[in-house]
Amino acid sequence: MPAHSEPAEDVTDSLPYLQRNRSYLSETVRRRGEGEARERYEARAEEQGLDEKKIVGPNSSSDEDDPTIISWDDGDPENPYNWSHTKKLLILCLTMMQVINSTMGSALPSNAIPFITAEWGITNEQQQVLPISVFLIGYVFGPVVWAPLSEHLGRRMLTIITFVMFTIWTMACALAPNWPAFLFFRLFTGVFASSPIAIVAGILADIYGDTETRGRAMAAFMVTTTFGPLFAPIVSGFCSTTIGWRWSFWVALIYAGLTLVPILLLPETYAPVLLLRRAQKIRKLDPSAAVIAPCEMESTDFKHIATVVLTRPVRMIIFEPIVSCTCAYLALVYTIFYMSFQAFPIIFQKLYGLSPGAAGLAYLPIGAGALLVVPIFIGWEQGHLRAQRSGHTWAKREEFRRLPLACVGGPLFFISLFWLGWSSREDVSFVAPMLAGIPFGMGFMLIFIALLNYLTDAYEIFAASANAAASTSRSLLAVVLPLATTRMFNKLGIAGACSLLGGFSAIMCIIPFIFIWKGEQIRAGSRFCIALRERKVEMQRKVEEQKQREEARRVRLRDSPGARKEEV
């Protein structure tokens, strides 16, 4: 597709973000002459099919008060990039608390399914998988709505509303009167639980301006995402065999209620919304002020939201090779992770005869492997930074910042699957297949941390949409394949089924190697990346022109007769 086909649509969307994301755009105001401003606004109105009044700031026709587009000043304390380390750490902790709720909810019925289905007389094996699968259907549809809406409306209110709804639907699951109602409640729990999965990448991009710090924050967040699914089988296993399966959901509800209070403290991190509030405050204090925020130049009509904002994740999957290949790899890894919630009971309960609670402990080595990734990630980041400072050519390439971690994680992941499959025998202790969880957790986290950070770095202001595309695609596959897990393990055997999954994983692990080899050329031809580059050049040109006009204005004032009289 030619390079000029995308900017007309997506460059328009990028304006407010680029003004906050680039230091050379950090100016308190940018004033334009009336003719230039009018021409620019009319062109934008014609492009978006809007009435010109919808995008022109108040009193913009005044000769004296030309429209002023506010932006951040250097060191502005209201700019999320300039917030204190403590405040940023608080925001990171709040997002991690929220995502533990979300991911724990996804796997909560795993060890409780036999008790749930027994209560309502469900004997069909495929139906027994539905409590997890219908939840993941919510993960399919939720992110394609929440992520782009967060790029349009802001992060805070959307986060609070979706978390409150998640809490309500979790309570509904605990009170479900029958099987259809339970599945219905699980579906909507998943829809609202998908919000942090979709939005957090954008929040971290809002508050961390440098790639090193943002990468570490993203790594901490990704490690946290594994805790929920790993603790859930333990909770449901012990609750179901002692006080009843419904208490699995009551425990989740208690944790959600405790989390809701600090979630209310989450500040708005989305710079366009913060700038809008500043502009509104200025106009309230001075109604004659010709001040507008960048987001007020965007279309807010339903057509624009439906055709541009909400379709962006889908367009990125279709037209962006980096997004589509990343989505394919993450979808496979993520699906295998969720297939383990059907596979582990087969291995550790049926083969080794462990109780549901004890079998749930088999997930702890996966968590241990995920934690081991943290020092590996930090060590790689520091080594890469030293290589950059030393002037090594390879360290200057964007692909080497993240992808080598995925190159290590891929082999660890597929090796762990062969280890799990071929060590699960009656004549081998159950400890051996349990220990396969360590390289499994390491590989899983290294792949996710590397590829999701790579998406964020490559697509910058479109990070939330790119991550939403990845979340939706992997959840879609995770809905379907677990339906066949029990049948596949029964037909192929534990060794055969794990070997099949390991073989697919071995094939897909070449993707990060391909990105390292050809990623720069792929990004050079990316429609979204081209749009970003063109907009950066254009905005830099505008800033330089503005500086020249301001300098000329100062010269005219200095050389004016009034100024000369004052000097005399």
C-alpha positions as CSV (number, residue, x, y, z in Angstrom):
1,M,0.0,0.0,0.0
2,P,1.5,3.4,-0.8
3,A,2.8,5.4,2.0
4,H,0.4,8.3,1.5
5,S,-2.7,6.1,2.1
6,E,-2.6,6.0,5.9
7,P,-1.5,9.4,7.1
8,A,-4.8,11.1,6.1
9,E,-6.4,9.0,8.7
10,D,-4.0,8.1,11.4
11,V,-1.7,11.1,11.4
12,T,-4.7,13.1,12.4
13,D,-5.2,10.9,15.4
14,S,-1.5,11.2,16.4
15,L,-1.4,15.0,16.8
16,P,-2.1,15.3,20.6
17,Y,0.1,12.4,21.5
18,L,3.1,13.6,19.5
19,Q,2.8,17.0,21.1
20,R,3.3,15.4,24.5
21,N,5.7,12.6,23.6
22,R,8.5,14.7,21.9
23,S,10.7,17.0,23.9
24,Y,11.0,19.4,21.0
25,L,7.2,19.9,21.2
26,S,7.3,20.9,24.8
27,E,6.2,24.5,24.5
28,T,3.6,26.2,26.6
29,V,1.7,27.6,23.6
30,R,2.0,27.8,19.9
31,R,0.5,30.8,18.3
32,R,-0.3,31.0,14.6
33,G,-1.3,33.8,12.3
34,E,-5.0,34.0,11.5
35,G,-4.6,33.0,7.9
36,E,-2.5,30.0,8.6
37,A,-4.7,28.8,11.5
38,R,-7.9,29.2,9.5
39,E,-6.4,27.3,6.5
40,R,-5.2,24.5,8.8
41,Y,-8.5,24.1,10.6
42,E,-10.5,24.3,7.4
43,A,-8.4,21.5,5.9
44,R,-8.9,19.4,9.0
45,A,-12.6,20.0,9.0
46,E,-12.9,19.1,5.3
47,E,-10.8,15.9,5.9
48,Q,-12.9,14.8,8.9
49,G,-16.2,15.8,7.3
50,L,-17.0,18.2,10.2
51,D,-18.4,21.7,10.5
52,E,-15.5,24.0,10.9
53,K,-16.9,25.3,14.2
54,K,-16.4,21.9,15.8
55,I,-12.6,22.2,15.7
56,V,-11.9,25.9,15.9
57,G,-11.1,27.2,19.3
58,P,-13.2,30.0,21.0
59,N,-12.8,33.5,19.6
60,S,-10.5,32.2,16.9
61,S,-11.5,34.8,14.5
62,S,-10.1,37.6,16.6
63,D,-7.1,39.3,15.0
64,E,-5.6,39.9,18.4
65,D,-6.3,36.5,19.9
66,D,-5.5,33.9,17.4
67,P,-6.2,30.3,18.4
68,T,-3.6,29.1,20.9
69,I,-2.9,25.3,21.2
70,I,-1.6,24.6,24.6
71,S,1.1,22.0,25.2
72,W,3.5,21.1,28.0
73,D,6.3,23.4,29.1
74,D,9.7,21.9,29.9
75,G,9.5,20.6,33.5
76,D,5.8,21.2,33.7
77,P,4.7,19.4,36.9
78,E,1.3,18.4,35.4
79,N,3.0,16.5,32.6
80,P,2.9,12.8,33.6
81,Y,6.4,12.4,32.4
82,N,7.5,14.8,35.1
83,W,5.6,13.2,38.0
84,S,7.7,11.9,40.9
85,H,9.1,8.5,41.0
86,T,6.8,7.7,44.0
87,K,3.7,8.7,42.1
88,K,4.6,6.6,39.1
89,L,5.4,3.6,41.3
90,L,2.0,4.0,43.0
91,I,0.3,4.0,39.5
92,L,2.3,0.9,38.5
93,C,1.3,-0.9,41.8
94,L,-2.4,0.0,41.2
95,T,-2.3,-1.5,37.7
96,M,-0.7,-4.6,39.0
97,M,-3.3,-5.0,41.7
98,Q,-6.0,-4.6,39.0
99,V,-4.5,-7.1,36.6
100,I,-4.1,-9.8,39.4
101,N,-7.9,-9.6,39.8
102,S,-8.4,-9.8,36.1
103,T,-6.2,-12.8,35.4
104,M,-7.1,-14.7,38.5
105,G,-10.7,-14.5,37.4
106,S,-9.8,-16.1,34.1
107,A,-8.6,-19.4,35.7
108,L,-10.7,-19.3,38.9
109,P,-13.0,-22.2,37.9
110,S,-10.2,-24.5,36.8
111,N,-10.0,-26.9,39.8
112,A,-13.6,-26.2,40.7
113,I,-15.1,-27.3,37.4
114,P,-15.9,-30.9,38.6
115,F,-17.8,-29.5,41.5
116,I,-19.6,-26.9,39.5
117,T,-20.7,-29.3,36.8
118,A,-21.7,-31.9,39.4
119,E,-24.1,-29.4,41.0
120,W,-26.0,-28.8,37.8
121,G,-25.5,-32.3,36.2
122,I,-23.3,-31.3,33.3
123,T,-21.5,-34.4,32.0
124,N,-20.4,-33.2,28.5
125,E,-16.6,-32.7,28.4
126,Q,-16.7,-29.8,26.0
127,Q,-19.3,-28.0,28.2
128,Q,-17.0,-28.5,31.2
129,V,-14.4,-26.2,29.5
130,L,-16.9,-23.4,29.0
131,P,-16.4,-21.6,32.3
132,I,-12.9,-20.6,31.2
133,S,-13.6,-20.3,27.5
134,V,-16.6,-18.0,27.8
135,F,-14.5,-15.7,30.1
136,L,-11.8,-15.6,27.4
137,I,-14.5,-14.6,24.8
138,G,-14.8,-11.5,26.9
139,Y,-11.0,-11.0,26.5
140,V,-11.6,-11.2,22.7
141,F,-14.1,-8.4,22.4
142,G,-13.3,-6.2,25.4
143,P,-9.8,-4.9,24.3
144,V,-10.9,-3.8,20.9
145,V,-13.3,-1.4,22.7
146,W,-11.5,-0.5,25.8
147,A,-8.0,0.3,24.3
148,P,-9.1,2.7,21.6
149,L,-11.7,4.3,23.9
150,S,-8.9,4.9,26.4
151,E,-7.0,6.7,23.6
152,H,-10.0,8.8,23.0
153,L,-11.6,9.4,26.4
154,G,-8.8,8.9,28.8
155,R,-7.6,6.2,31.2
156,R,-8.9,6.9,34.7
157,M,-12.7,6.9,34.4
158,L,-12.7,4.0,32.0
159,T,-10.5,2.0,34.4
160,I,-12.7,2.7,37.4
161,I,-16.0,1.9,35.6
162,T,-14.8,-1.4,34.1
163,F,-13.3,-2.5,37.4
164,V,-16.6,-1.8,39.3
165,M,-18.5,-3.8,36.6
166,F,-16.0,-6.6,36.9
167,T,-16.6,-6.7,40.7
168,I,-20.3,-6.8,40.2
169,W,-20.2,-9.7,37.7
170,T,-17.8,-11.6,39.9
171,M,-20.4,-11.5,42.7
172,A,-23.0,-12.6,40.2
173,C,-20.9,-15.8,39.5
174,A,-20.9,-16.6,43.2
175,L,-24.7,-16.3,43.2
176,A,-25.4,-18.0,39.9
177,P,-28.7,-20.1,40.1
178,N,-28.0,-22.4,37.2
179,W,-25.5,-23.4,34.5
180,P,-26.6,-21.0,31.7
181,A,-26.7,-18.0,34.1
182,F,-23.3,-18.9,35.4
183,L,-21.8,-18.9,31.8
184,F,-23.6,-15.6,31.1
185,F,-22.1,-14.0,34.1
186,R,-18.6,-15.4,33.3
187,L,-18.8,-13.9,29.8
188,F,-19.4,-10.4,31.1
189,T,-16.9,-10.8,33.9
190,G,-14.4,-11.5,31.1
191,V,-15.5,-8.4,29.0
192,F,-14.8,-6.0,31.9
193,A,-11.8,-8.0,33.2
194,S,-10.0,-7.4,29.9
195,S,-9.8,-3.6,30.5
196,P,-6.4,-3.6,32.3
197,I,-5.0,-6.0,29.8
198,A,-5.9,-3.5,27.1
199,I,-5.2,-0.2,28.9
200,V,-2.1,-0.6,31.0
201,A,0.3,-0.5,28.1
202,G,-1.1,3.0,27.4
203,I,-0.9,4.1,31.0
204,L,2.8,3.0,31.3
205,A,3.5,4.8,28.0
206,D,1.8,7.9,29.5
207,I,4.0,8.2,32.5
208,Y,7.4,6.7,31.4
209,G,9.0,8.7,28.7
210,D,12.2,6.7,28.3
211,T,12.2,3.2,26.9
212,E,14.5,1.7,29.7
213,T,12.2,2.7,32.6
214,R,9.0,1.9,30.6
215,G,10.4,-1.5,29.7
216,R,11.2,-2.3,33.3
217,A,7.7,-1.2,34.4
218,M,6.2,-3.3,31.6
219,A,8.3,-6.3,32.7
220,A,7.1,-6.0,36.3
221,F,3.5,-5.7,35.1
222,M,3.8,-8.8,32.8
223,V,5.3,-10.9,35.7
224,T,2.3,-9.9,37.8
225,T,-0.1,-11.1,35.1
226,T,1.0,-14.7,35.7
227,F,0.3,-14.5,39.4
228,G,-3.5,-14.5,39.1
229,P,-3.9,-17.6,36.9
230,L,-1.3,-19.5,39.0
231,F,-3.0,-18.7,42.3
232,A,-6.5,-19.3,41.0
233,P,-6.2,-23.1,40.8
234,I,-4.9,-23.2,44.3
235,V,-7.8,-21.1,45.6
236,S,-10.5,-23.1,43.7
237,G,-8.9,-26.4,44.5
238,F,-8.8,-26.0,48.3
239,C,-12.1,-24.0,48.5
240,S,-14.1,-26.6,46.4
241,T,-13.0,-29.6,48.5
242,T,-13.6,-27.9,51.8
243,I,-16.2,-25.0,51.9
244,G,-17.7,-25.2,48.4
245,W,-16.9,-24.0,44.9
246,R,-18.9,-20.8,45.3
247,W,-16.4,-19.6,47.9
248,S,-13.8,-19.5,45.1
249,F,-15.7,-16.6,43.7
250,W,-16.4,-15.0,47.2
251,V,-12.6,-15.0,47.8
252,A,-12.1,-13.3,44.4
253,L,-14.9,-10.8,45.3
254,I,-13.3,-10.0,48.6
255,Y,-9.9,-9.3,46.9
256,A,-11.7,-7.2,44.2
257,G,-13.4,-5.1,46.9
258,L,-10.1,-4.5,48.7
259,T,-8.6,-3.5,45.4
260,L,-11.4,-1.1,44.4
261,V,-10.6,1.5,47.1
262,P,-7.0,2.2,46.0
263,I,-8.1,2.0,42.3
264,L,-10.2,5.1,43.0
265,L,-7.0,6.9,43.7
266,L,-5.7,6.3,40.2
267,P,-5.0,9.7,38.6
268,E,-5.6,10.5,35.0
269,T,-2.4,9.9,33.0
270,Y,-3.6,10.6,29.5
271,A,-2.0,13.9,28.5
272,P,-4.6,15.0,25.9
273,V,-7.3,14.9,28.6
274,L,-5.0,16.7,31.1
275,L,-4.4,19.4,28.5
276,L,-8.1,19.7,27.8
277,R,-8.8,20.3,31.5
278,R,-6.1,23.0,31.5
279,A,-7.7,24.7,28.4
280,Q,-11.2,24.5,30.0
281,K,-9.8,26.0,33.2
282,I,-8.2,28.9,31.3
283,R,-11.4,29.6,29.4
284,K,-13.5,29.5,32.6
285,L,-11.2,32.1,34.2
286,D,-11.1,34.2,31.0
287,P,-14.0,33.6,28.6
288,S,-12.3,35.7,26.0
289,A,-9.2,33.5,26.0
290,A,-8.6,31.9,22.6
291,V,-7.1,28.7,24.0
292,I,-7.8,25.2,22.8
293,A,-6.4,21.7,23.6
294,P,-5.0,19.5,20.9
295,C,-7.8,16.9,21.4
296,E,-10.4,19.6,20.7
297,M,-9.2,19.6,17.1
298,E,-10.2,15.9,16.7
299,S,-13.5,14.7,15.6
300,T,-15.7,13.3,18.3
301,D,-18.7,12.3,16.2
302,F,-19.8,8.7,16.2
303,K,-18.7,8.1,12.6
304,H,-15.1,9.0,13.4
305,I,-15.1,6.9,16.6
306,A,-16.6,3.9,14.8
307,T,-14.6,4.0,11.6
308,V,-11.2,5.3,12.9
309,V,-10.8,4.8,16.6
310,L,-12.5,1.4,17.2
311,T,-11.2,-0.2,14.0
312,R,-7.6,0.7,14.6
313,P,-6.6,-2.6,16.3
314,V,-8.2,-4.6,13.5
315,R,-6.4,-2.6,10.8
316,M,-3.1,-3.1,12.6
317,I,-3.6,-6.9,12.6
318,I,-4.4,-6.8,8.9
319,F,-1.9,-4.3,7.5
320,E,1.0,-4.4,10.0
321,P,3.3,-7.5,9.6
322,I,5.0,-6.9,12.9
323,V,1.6,-6.8,14.7
324,S,0.2,-9.9,12.8
325,C,3.3,-12.0,13.4
326,T,3.6,-11.0,17.0
327,C,-0.1,-11.7,17.5
328,A,0.3,-15.2,16.0
329,Y,3.2,-16.1,18.3
330,L,1.7,-14.7,21.4
331,A,-1.6,-16.4,20.6
332,L,0.1,-19.8,20.5
333,V,2.0,-19.3,23.7
334,Y,-1.0,-17.9,25.5
335,T,-3.2,-20.7,24.3
336,I,-0.8,-23.4,25.5
337,F,-0.7,-21.6,28.9
338,Y,-4.5,-21.8,29.2
339,M,-4.6,-25.4,27.9
340,S,-2.5,-26.3,31.0
341,F,-5.7,-25.7,33.1
342,Q,-7.1,-28.8,31.4
343,A,-3.8,-30.7,31.0
344,F,-2.5,-30.4,34.6
345,P,-5.6,-32.1,36.1
346,I,-5.1,-35.0,33.6
347,I,-1.4,-35.3,34.5
348,F,-1.4,-34.6,38.3
349,Q,-4.9,-35.8,39.3
350,K,-5.6,-38.7,37.0
351,L,-2.1,-40.0,36.4
352,Y,-0.5,-39.3,39.8
353,G,-3.7,-39.2,42.0
354,L,-3.1,-35.9,43.7
355,S,-6.0,-34.0,45.2
356,P,-7.3,-30.8,43.4
357,G,-5.6,-28.6,46.0
358,A,-2.3,-30.4,45.8
359,A,-2.5,-30.5,42.0
360,G,-3.0,-26.7,42.0
361,L,0.5,-26.4,43.6
362,A,1.9,-27.7,40.3
363,Y,1.5,-24.1,39.0
364,L,3.9,-22.7,41.6
365,P,7.1,-23.6,39.6
366,I,5.7,-21.6,36.6
367,G,5.5,-18.6,39.0
368,A,9.0,-19.3,40.1
369,G,10.2,-19.3,36.5
370,A,8.4,-16.0,35.9
371,L,10.1,-14.4,38.8
372,L,13.5,-15.6,37.6
373,V,13.0,-13.5,34.5
374,V,13.2,-10.3,36.4
375,P,17.0,-10.3,37.1
376,I,17.5,-11.6,33.5
377,F,15.6,-8.7,32.1
378,I,17.3,-6.1,34.3
379,G,20.7,-7.6,33.4
380,W,20.0,-7.5,29.7
381,E,18.7,-3.9,30.0
382,Q,21.9,-2.8,31.8
383,G,24.1,-4.6,29.3
384,H,22.3,-3.1,26.3
385,L,22.6,0.4,27.8
386,R,26.4,-0.1,28.4
387,A,26.7,-1.3,24.8
388,Q,24.9,1.8,23.6
389,R,27.2,4.1,25.6
390,S,30.2,2.3,24.2
391,G,29.0,3.1,20.7
392,H,28.5,-0.5,19.5
393,T,26.6,-0.5,16.2
394,W,24.3,-3.4,17.0
395,A,23.0,-1.7,20.2
396,K,21.7,1.3,18.2
397,R,19.2,-0.9,16.4
398,E,15.8,-0.8,18.0
399,E,15.3,-4.6,17.5
400,F,18.2,-5.4,19.8
401,R,16.6,-3.6,22.7
402,R,13.9,-6.2,23.4
403,L,14.0,-9.1,20.9
404,P,17.0,-11.1,22.1
405,L,15.0,-11.9,25.3
406,A,12.4,-13.6,23.1
407,C,15.1,-15.4,21.2
408,V,16.1,-17.0,24.6
409,G,12.5,-17.5,25.8
410,G,11.4,-19.4,22.7
411,P,13.7,-22.4,23.1
412,L,13.0,-22.5,26.8
413,F,9.3,-22.6,26.2
414,F,9.2,-25.5,23.7
415,I,11.9,-27.5,25.6
416,S,9.7,-27.3,28.7
417,L,6.8,-28.8,26.8
418,F,8.8,-31.8,25.7
419,W,10.1,-32.1,29.3
420,L,6.6,-32.1,30.7
421,G,5.3,-34.6,28.2
422,W,8.1,-37.2,28.3
423,S,8.6,-37.0,32.1
424,S,4.9,-37.6,32.9
425,R,4.9,-41.3,33.6
426,E,3.9,-43.5,36.5
427,D,7.4,-44.7,37.0
428,V,8.7,-41.1,37.3
429,S,8.0,-38.9,40.3
430,F,5.4,-36.2,39.9
431,V,8.2,-33.7,40.9
432,A,9.9,-34.1,37.5
433,P,7.0,-32.8,35.3
434,M,6.3,-30.1,38.0
435,L,9.8,-28.8,37.6
436,A,9.2,-28.4,33.9
437,G,7.1,-25.4,35.0
438,I,10.3,-23.4,35.7
439,P,11.5,-23.2,32.1
440,F,7.9,-22.9,31.0
441,G,7.4,-19.8,33.1
442,M,10.7,-18.3,32.1
443,G,10.0,-18.9,28.4
444,F,6.4,-17.6,28.7
445,M,7.5,-14.4,30.4
446,L,10.5,-13.7,28.2
447,I,8.4,-14.0,25.1
448,F,5.6,-11.8,26.4
449,I,7.9,-9.1,27.9
450,A,10.0,-8.9,24.8
451,L,7.3,-8.8,22.2
452,L,4.8,-6.6,24.0
453,N,7.6,-4.1,24.8
454,Y,8.7,-4.2,21.1
455,L,5.1,-3.4,20.0
456,T,5.0,-0.5,22.4
457,D,8.4,0.9,21.2
458,A,7.5,0.4,17.5
459,Y,4.1,2.0,17.6
460,E,4.5,4.6,20.4
461,I,1.2,6.5,20.4
462,F,-0.7,3.5,19.0
463,A,0.7,1.2,21.7
464,A,-2.7,0.6,23.3
465,S,-4.3,-0.4,20.0
466,A,-1.3,-2.6,19.1
467,N,-1.6,-4.4,22.5
468,A,-5.3,-4.6,22.1
469,A,-4.8,-6.4,18.8
470,A,-2.4,-8.8,20.5
471,S,-4.8,-9.4,23.4
472,T,-7.8,-10.0,21.2
473,S,-6.1,-12.4,18.8
474,R,-4.5,-14.5,21.6
475,S,-7.7,-14.7,23.5
476,L,-9.6,-15.8,20.5
477,L,-7.3,-18.8,20.0
478,A,-7.4,-19.5,23.7
479,V,-11.2,-19.7,23.6
480,V,-11.1,-22.4,20.9
481,L,-8.2,-24.8,21.4
482,P,-8.8,-25.6,25.1
483,L,-12.1,-27.1,24.0
484,A,-10.1,-29.8,22.4
485,T,-7.5,-30.2,25.1
486,T,-9.0,-33.2,26.9
487,R,-9.8,-35.1,23.7
488,M,-6.3,-34.4,22.3
489,F,-4.6,-35.7,25.5
490,N,-6.8,-38.7,25.6
491,K,-6.1,-39.6,22.0
492,L,-2.4,-38.7,21.6
493,G,-1.4,-39.4,25.2
494,I,0.4,-36.9,27.4
495,A,3.7,-37.3,25.6
496,G,2.2,-37.0,22.2
497,A,0.1,-34.0,23.0
498,C,2.9,-32.1,24.6
499,S,5.2,-33.0,21.8
500,L,2.7,-31.6,19.2
501,L,2.5,-28.3,21.1
502,G,6.2,-28.2,21.5
503,G,6.7,-28.7,17.8
504,F,4.4,-25.8,16.9
505,S,6.2,-23.6,19.5
506,A,9.6,-24.6,18.0
507,I,8.4,-23.4,14.6
508,M,7.0,-20.1,15.9
509,C,10.1,-19.2,17.9
510,I,11.9,-18.1,14.7
511,I,9.7,-15.0,14.6
512,P,11.9,-12.8,16.9
513,F,15.0,-13.9,14.9
514,I,13.3,-12.7,11.7
515,F,12.4,-9.4,13.3
516,I,16.1,-8.9,14.3
517,W,17.1,-9.7,10.8
518,K,14.5,-7.7,8.8
519,G,12.6,-5.7,11.5
520,E,14.1,-2.3,10.5
521,Q,13.0,-2.8,6.8
522,I,9.6,-4.0,7.9
523,R,9.1,-0.9,10.1
524,A,10.3,1.3,7.2
525,G,7.4,0.0,5.1
526,S,4.8,0.1,7.9
527,R,1.9,2.4,7.2
528,F,1.5,3.4,10.8
529,C,5.3,4.0,11.3
530,I,5.4,6.0,8.1
531,A,2.5,8.1,9.4
532,L,4.4,8.7,12.7
533,R,7.6,9.6,11.0
534,E,5.9,12.1,8.6
535,R,4.0,13.7,11.5
536,K,7.2,14.1,13.5
537,V,8.9,15.8,10.6
538,E,5.9,18.1,10.0
539,M,5.5,19.0,13.7
540,Q,9.2,19.7,14.0
541,R,8.9,22.0,11.0
542,K,6.0,23.8,12.5
543,V,7.9,24.3,15.8
544,E,10.9,25.7,13.9
545,E,8.6,28.1,11.9
546,Q,7.0,29.2,15.1
547,K,10.3,30.0,16.7
548,Q,11.3,32.0,13.7
549,R,8.1,34.0,13.8
550,E,8.5,34.7,17.5
551,E,12.1,35.8,16.9
552,A,10.9,38.1,14.1
553,R,8.2,39.5,16.4
554,R,10.7,40.3,19.1
555,V,12.9,42.0,16.6
556,R,10.0,44.1,15.3
557,L,9.1,45.1,18.9
558,R,12.7,46.0,19.7
559,D,13.0,48.1,16.5
560,S,9.6,49.8,16.9
561,P,9.5,53.7,17.5
562,G,8.0,53.1,20.9
563,A,10.9,50.9,21.9
564,R,13.5,53.4,20.7
565,K,11.7,56.2,22.6
566,E,12.0,54.2,25.8
567,E,15.6,53.6,25.2
568,V,16.2,57.4,24.8
